Amino acid sequence: MDYLEYNDSSKEERGSMILGRLKLTNSQVIFKSSKTGKVETITGSDVESITWHRMAGEWALRVMTASGHMYRFGGFNESDYEKLGKFFDKQYGLELKTRDNSLRGWNWGTAAFDGAVLGFDVKKSERAFEVPLMNVSHCTTAKNEVTLEFHHNDDAPNSLMEMRFHIPTIDGVDPVASFME
Amino acid sequence: GGNKEESSRKSTVSYKNINQMPKQTEVNDLMIFVDKKYETVILPIFGIPVPFHISTIKNISQSIEGDYTYLRVNFFHPGATLAKTDGNMFVANFDSTFLKELTYRATNVKEPGEISAPSSNLNTAFRLIKEVQKKFKTREAEEREKEG
């Protein structure tokens, strides 16, 4: 099994799931948008970690590159897990990790930066959501507060425009520096 | 029954496992969904439907600007004006980061072939969040009264 192909895959872009075809080879991850025909390629050796988690009601692959870019591909079934796990283990020497989304419904947690991604963890092993930082158009701060404004996306059923955090003053670390790319 | 309400009030956890998460098309299509049964608002954040228990929501507001409807959700956080019982969750979480606000926008313009404009999802969410919030607050008040 040198490659895997998923014709009903999708890719998260600015809060939308873009439909397309995903091909995983021993050296590349290739996604072709069925709407625009645009092809995106991730070099296999750049892949740092792969995680299996839920997105938009389905299972998704989260591919993180060494340069800190996150790609998320949806449209998987639970039954795809084993095959994908074996593939990444054999071809990439990487373990397909799993992660639970937080279902607690809490709005407090820890903000964690991982490359160009801001994660919001409700518990250590439970992530509520992730913000790909390339979606941020503007970032401002006030006392104990960080506001992120996003590029709007008229292709999404609704577009997330703004997100605001309350950040406690404990260690005096300025979280804003990390937001700025 | 009474026991179920009692426990949900104390823990304010939306879902104990994935099977409890609603499977409605709104959730899967990354629209806003209000789950009356579990008193939870599911908000899409970059591809993930994220549950927020109604007790975390302070207030919501809606505005129409040009061709767009905006829905702003304000969450409770330390430093905000609190109702008597809402302070509990902050005591143990004083060093946490709090999500304070989320603002969504959708167009009021209906594309050919659409049954309703995308903004109708925000309108429905606004109405239902108010409804669930009112119910939740009323029950909280009643229980406080019972406890004296």
Interface residues (C-beta under 8 A of the other chain):
Chain A: E12 R14 G15 S16 M17 R54 M55 A56 G57 E58 A60 R72 G74 N101 S102 L103 R104 G105 W106 N107 W108 G109 T110 A111 F120 A128 F129 E130 V131 P132 N135 N144 E145 H152 D154 A156 P157 N158 S159 L160 M161 E162 M163 R164 F165 H166 I167 P168 I170
Chain B: T12 V13 S14 Y15 K16 N17 I18 Q20 M21 K23 V27 N28 D29 L30 M31 I32 T40 P44 I45 F46 G47 I48 P49 V50 P51 F52 H53 T56 Y70 L71 F75 F76 H77 P78 G79 M89 N93 F94 D95 S96 T97 F98 L99 K100 E101 L102 T103 Y104 R105 A106 T107 P118 N121 L122
